[in-house]
Amino acid sequence: MSEVTDEEPLLRVHGLSKFYGNRVGCQDVSFELWPGEVLAVVGESGSGKTTLLNGLSARLMPTSGSVSYRMRDGAWREVYRMSEAERRLLMRTDWGFVHQNPADGLRMTVSAGANVGERLMAVGERHYGNIRATATDWLGRVEIAADRLDDAPRAFSGGMRQRLQIARNLVTAPRFMFMDEPTGGLDVSVQARLLDLLRGLVREMGLAAIVVTHDLAVARLLSDRMVVMKDGRMVETGLTDRVLDDPHAPYTQLLVSSILQV
Amino acid sequence: MSATANLATYNFAYLDEQTKRMIRRAILKAIAVPGYQVPFASREMPMPYGWGTGGVQVTAAVIGPDDVLKVIDQGADDTTNAVSIRAFFQKVARVAVTTRTAEATIIQTRHRIPEAPLAAGQVLVYQVPIPEPLRFLEPRETETRKMHALEEYGLMHVKLYEDIARHGHIATTYAYPVKVEGRYVMDPSPTPKFDNPKMHMSPALQLFGAGREKRIYAVPPFTRVESLDFEDHPFEIQRFDAPCALCGSTGVYLDEVILDDRGGRMFVCSDTDHCESRRAAEPAAQTPAETLR
C-alpha cells in the first residue's frame, strides 16, 4: 500500500438504500473509503452490487441515505445535493467509471485518440497537438501500440477496448474510480494482464477505487478491503485477506468454499 | 372567380393570426437568448418538409405589407425553391419582391449569406434542416438539451479532432459549428463555412427556422459569433484559386458549373445578384465564357 498522508476519508456512505417498489436493491449500506484505497464489492448475481455502484456513482438516486465526497479543495459535498452541472463536472474530472461492457463507456464511432481526448476537451483543452500527445502517452501506458491512435475502438479486441476505456477515464488524473466487473468477459490470460496493469496504475496514481466483481480472485489481487453483499445487505466487511482466509459470516464461508480449485 | 379572389379566404401571409403570434413569441424568446433553440408548434405548409417550411413560417410571421422580400437558394434568386417561395409571398401577402440585396428588408435564404454586406433593419431568415449541432454526435434529444443547458460542449471538439486526425485539417466545410455570444453552440444551417465570419457582429437580425424539427433560433444584431477551432488548427474559410468567370470577383464564394461532358467547367459567383450587379456596372468587361465561343 502506498503511503496515505490524508487524515480523512475520501468517501462516506451512510445508510444507503434503494428500493425498486417493494423489492430491495440494496439496503442500509454504510462505509468509508480512504484515499488510495481499493474496495472490492463481491457477491452473487442479484445481491445488489450494481445497484450499490450506481447509487454511489451518482447514476441512480437512492431511496434514502447519503453519499458524501471530499472534493479536491477538502470540502465535503453530498453527491445528491450538488447541482447537476457540478455533479457531471465531478464525474468527468475527479471520478472515473469503467463499465463491464466497453461499448457502454466508449464512443465506438470515433478514434481511440478522440476517446482519450474527450475528457480533456470537455474541461477546456483546445490545443490539438497537446491533446494528441497526451492521448499517445496514455495509449502507451495502457499498452496499446501508438499506431492504433487513429483507429476506432470497433477495430479493437475486447481486452484492448477495456484498456482504452481505462485510459479514457484516467486522462484527467481522477482520484476515484468505479469499476463494474472490469475483467468480465475476458479470457484468463488477458484478464491477468489487465489486472496487472490496473494494479500498477492504481498504485502509481494513488487512486481510490470501488471494484464490483463476482470473481474473488480479482478481489484478492486488486483490493485492500472487501464488502460482501447478500440480498442487498452488507453481510461482511474487512481486509480482503482476512475475509477470504478467515470468513466469519456463513454466506461468506459458502462463497469462499465455492471457488473451484484447479 | 380568379385565383386572387379565392385567396381572399386566406389570411395575410397565409398563416392565421394566432399562429403568427405563437411564432413571434418563439422568435422573441430566441432573440432574447441568442443561439438557443426555441421549440414552436410548426404548421403544415403547402410544401414538403425540407423545402423551407421553417423559413417560410418565420418569414410569414415577421412580414408586413411594406416589406420587400428577396429569396435565395444556394445564393441564386432564380432557382426553383427561391422562385416558388417568392411567388408564394407575392400571392398570399402581396408584398413587393426584389432580387437586389440592398433593397430587401427581408431575405429568406437557403444556405448562403449574400456577398453584399447587410445593413441594420434587414432580416435574414434561414431555412434550417437540422438545428441541433450535436445531433450526429449524440442521438438523444434529452441528452443534447442537457448538454446545451450545462454548456458541455467538449463533444463538439471531439468531432473537429476526428476531422484533423483523419484529414490533417478541419474538413467540415458547411454547417460549421459556431458559439454565439460566448454561450450556446449553434448550427449556422448548412451554409458554407465561408459565410461564418459574416454572421459575426452583423447589423442585420438573423432568424433560423426549422419546420420539421420545430425549432426557431436567432442571432440578434451585433452579436458575437465565433467558429469553433483548436489553437493550433485555427478556423479558416475556403479560398478559390481563380476569380468568378463571369464578373471577375475575388473573395466571394464560387459555384462550379459543368459546361459539357468533356470536363469543361467554370467557377462563377454563387450569389447571382452580386454577380449581375457587378456585370451591370461594367458592361464592357469581356467574360471568359464569351471568349470561349
Contacts between the chains, C-beta under 8 A, distances in Angstrom:
chain1	res1	chain2	res2	distance
A	84	B	146	7.7
A	84	B	150	6.7
A	85	B	150	4.6
A	85	B	151	8.0
A	88	B	150	6.2
A	88	B	152	6.8
A	107	B	158	7.3
A	110	B	158	5.9
A	110	B	159	7.9
A	110	B	162	5.3
A	111	B	162	6.1
A	111	B	165	5.5
A	111	B	166	7.7
A	113	B	161	7.2
A	113	B	165	5.8
A	114	B	158	5.0
A	114	B	161	4.9
A	114	B	162	5.3
A	114	B	165	6.7
A	117	B	158	7.2
A	117	B	161	5.9
A	118	B	154	5.9
A	118	B	155	7.1
A	118	B	158	5.2
A	119	B	154	7.3
A	121	B	154	4.3
A	121	B	155	7.9
A	121	B	157	4.1
A	121	B	158	6.1
A	121	B	161	6.9
A	122	B	152	6.5
A	122	B	154	2.9
A	122	B	155	7.6
A	123	B	154	7.4
A	126	B	157	7.2
A	126	B	229	7.9
A	126	B	230	5.6
A	126	B	231	5.2
A	127	B	230	6.3
A	127	B	231	4.6
A	127	B	232	5.5
A	128	B	161	6.6
A	128	B	164	5.6
A	128	B	230	4.2
A	128	B	231	7.6
A	128	B	232	5.1
A	128	B	233	5.2
A	129	B	232	5.0
A	131	B	161	6.6
A	132	B	165	7.7
A	149	B	165	7.7
A	150	B	165	5.0
A	150	B	166	7.0
